[in-house]
């Protein structure tokens, strides 16, 4: 019974105790939780590129038939920046998709693609609903990150800005080997290194994405999630006082 209740909670549904006229309710919830959201066959076919560092790009990693459902349940965020799931309303199809992303199958696929052993390495994720014009400057990610995964959830993308670029250096946004349009369930994954330069041209407004990282230790998770949690709380409070 407890596992059934947890399944309903993960899907953002209130648990209804089954009665004689509703014997299928628990089975329906369990079946919904098993429907795949992610295209592992396409991920297996996608080659890892190694110039200038290890990365892969896969469009429509979120299955197109499931993409509108996930987007419909994308959580509201209190402004730009990265927000931890503990401060957001994670529910419905978005919750189910994230449960799949955090499960062993995806981790195993990443381990195989990047020839890396993630055993004992914790993961964490944050949600972005919007960016500021100052966001997207060139960086490599912190040394505590082993693998970075970005999963975009925007219905189309016409702007020139906001398209993440895989860069050859930390000084030239135009010297790129690939550009990622942040739409349609596109997946970007890369191995963090001293030269894993990336960034995007300025954009301001809605730009929905999830960032998942495998990191070096649980201490990193606790510190980073705590930092993001404080920032989100401040933004919520500011919004409540001043509006917006």
C-alpha positions in Angstrom: 0.0 0.0 0.0 2.8 2.4 0.9 4.5 1.9 -2.5 1.2 2.6 -4.3 0.7 5.9 -2.3 4.3 6.9 -3.2 3.5 6.3 -6.9 0.5 8.5 -6.8 2.4 11.2 -5.0 5.2 11.1 -7.6 2.7 11.6 -10.4 1.2 14.5 -8.5 -2.1 12.7 -7.8 -4.0 12.3 -4.6 -4.2 8.7 -3.5 -7.8 7.3 -3.6 -8.4 4.2 -1.5 -9.7 1.6 -4.0 -13.3 0.6 -3.5 -15.3 -2.3 -5.1 -16.3 0.0 -7.9 -12.8 1.2 -8.6 -10.5 -1.9 -8.4 -8.3 -0.7 -11.2 -7.0 2.5 -9.6 -3.7 1.2 -8.1 -3.0 -0.8 -11.3 -3.6 2.3 -13.4 -1.2 4.4 -11.4 1.5 1.7 -11.5 1.1 1.4 -15.3 1.3 5.1 -15.8 4.6 5.2 -13.8 6.0 2.6 -16.2 5.3 4.4 -19.5 8.7 5.6 -20.8 9.4 9.3 -21.4 12.9 9.0 -22.8 14.3 7.6 -26.0 17.0 5.2 -24.9 17.3 3.6 -28.4 18.2 7.0 -29.9 20.6 7.7 -27.1 22.4 4.4 -27.8 22.7 5.3 -31.5 24.1 8.8 -30.7 27.9 9.0 -31.0 30.0 10.7 -28.4 32.1 13.5 -29.9 35.5 14.3 -28.5 36.5 17.5 -30.2 37.2 19.7 -28.2 36.0 17.6 -25.3 33.6 14.7 -24.7 30.0 15.6 -25.4 26.9 14.4 -27.2 23.7 16.1 -28.4 20.4 14.3 -29.0 17.3 16.0 -30.2 13.9 14.7 -29.1 15.4 12.7 -26.2 12.0 13.3 -24.5 9.7 11.2 -26.7 7.6 13.6 -28.9 4.4 12.0 -27.8 5.3 12.7 -24.2 6.9 16.1 -24.6 3.7 18.2 -24.4 2.6 16.3 -21.3 6.0 16.9 -19.6 5.9 20.6 -20.6 2.4 21.0 -19.3 3.6 19.9 -15.8 6.9 21.9 -15.9 7.0 23.6 -12.5 6.7 27.3 -12.0 9.9 29.0 -10.9 10.3 32.2 -9.0 12.4 34.1 -11.6 15.7 33.3 -13.3 18.5 31.1 -11.9 18.7 27.5 -10.8 16.1 26.1 -8.4 16.3 22.9 -6.4 13.4 20.5 -6.6 12.7 20.7 -2.9 11.5 24.3 -3.4 9.3 23.6 -6.4 6.0 21.8 -7.1 7.4 18.7 -8.8 4.4 16.7 -9.9 2.6 14.9 -12.8 4.4 14.0 -15.9 7.4 16.1 -15.1 7.9 14.2 -11.9 7.6 10.9 -13.7 10.1 12.0 -16.3 12.6 13.1 -13.7 12.2 9.8 -11.8 13.1 8.0 -15.1 16.1 10.4 -15.7 17.4 9.7 -12.2 17.0 6.0 -12.5 19.8 3.4 -13.1 19.1 3.0 -16.8 20.0 6.5 -17.7 23.1 6.4 -15.4 24.2 3.2 -17.1 23.8 4.7 -20.5 25.9 7.8 -19.5 28.6 5.5 -18.0 28.8 3.6 -21.3 28.9 6.7 -23.5 31.6 8.5 -21.5 33.5 5.4 -20.3 33.2 6.5 -16.7 32.3 4.6 -13.5 29.7 6.6 -11.6 29.3 4.0 -8.8 29.1 5.8 -5.5 28.9 9.2 -7.2 25.8 11.1 -6.1 23.6 13.1 -8.6 21.6 16.3 -8.2 19.4 18.4 -10.4 18.1 21.9 -10.6 15.4 23.5 -12.7 15.6 26.7 -14.7 12.5 28.5 -16.0 14.1 31.7 -17.3 17.4 33.4 -17.9 18.7 36.9 -17.6 20.6 38.8 -20.2 23.8 38.4 -18.2 23.5 34.6 -18.0 25.3 32.3 -20.4 28.9 33.6 -20.0 31.7 31.2 -21.0 32.7 28.7 -18.3 33.7 25.1 -17.8 31.6 24.1 -14.8 33.1 23.5 -11.4 35.7 20.9 -10.7 33.3 19.0 -8.4 31.1 18.1 -11.4 31.9 14.9 -13.3 29.1 14.8 -15.9 26.7 17.6 -16.8 23.4 16.8 -18.4 21.1 19.5 -19.8 17.6 18.7 -20.9 15.7 21.4 -22.7 11.9 21.8 -22.6 10.9 24.7 -24.8 8.3 24.5 -27.6 10.4 25.9 -30.5 13.2 28.4 -30.4 13.5 31.3 -32.8 16.0 33.6 -30.9 19.6 33.8 -31.9 20.6 34.0 -28.2 20.1 31.3 -25.6 21.6 28.6 -27.9 24.3 26.8 -25.9 27.6 26.5 -27.8 30.4 23.9 -27.4 33.5 26.1 -27.5 37.2 25.7 -28.3 38.3 28.3 -25.8 37.3 30.4 -22.9 37.6 33.7 -24.8 35.7 33.4 -28.1 31.9 32.7 -28.2 32.2 32.5 -32.0 34.8 29.7 -32.0 32.3 26.9 -31.6 32.1 23.3 -32.9 28.4 22.8 -32.1 25.3 24.8 -31.1 22.3 23.5 -29.3 18.8 24.9 -29.8 17.1 24.6 -26.4 13.8 23.1 -27.7 11.9 19.9 -28.2 13.3 17.7 -25.5 16.9 18.1 -26.7 19.6 16.5 -24.6 23.2 17.8 -24.1 25.6 15.8 -22.0 29.3 16.4 -21.5 32.3 15.4 -19.4 33.5 18.3 -17.3 37.2 19.0 -17.9 39.6 21.9 -17.8 38.7 22.8 -21.4 34.9 22.0 -21.3 34.1 25.6 -22.3 30.5 26.4 -23.1 28.1 29.3 -23.1 25.5 31.1 -25.1 24.8 34.5 -26.5 22.6 36.8 -24.4 18.9 36.1 -24.1 16.3 37.3 -21.6 13.1 35.5 -20.9 11.6 32.0 -20.6 14.1 29.3 -21.3 13.1 26.1 -19.6 15.7 23.4 -18.8 16.8 20.8 -16.3 20.4 20.4 -15.3 21.5 17.1 -13.8 25.0 16.5 -12.5 27.0 13.6 -11.2 29.4 15.1 -8.6 32.3 14.0 -6.6 30.7 13.6 -3.2 27.5 14.0 -1.1 29.0 17.1 0.5 28.9 18.8 -2.9 25.2 17.9 -3.2 24.4 19.3 0.2 26.3 22.5 -0.3 25.0 23.2 -3.8 21.4 22.3 -3.1 21.5 24.4 0.1 22.9 27.4 -1.8 20.3 27.1 -4.5 17.6 26.6 -1.9 18.5 29.8 -0.1 18.5 31.8 -3.4 15.1 30.4 -4.4 13.6 31.3 -1.0 14.9 34.8 -1.3 13.4 35.1 -4.8 10.1 33.8 -3.5 10.1 36.3 -0.6 11.1 39.2 -2.9 8.3 38.3 -5.3 5.8 38.1 -2.5 6.8 41.6 -1.2 7.3 43.5 -4.5 5.3 41.4 -6.9 6.5 39.7 -10.1 
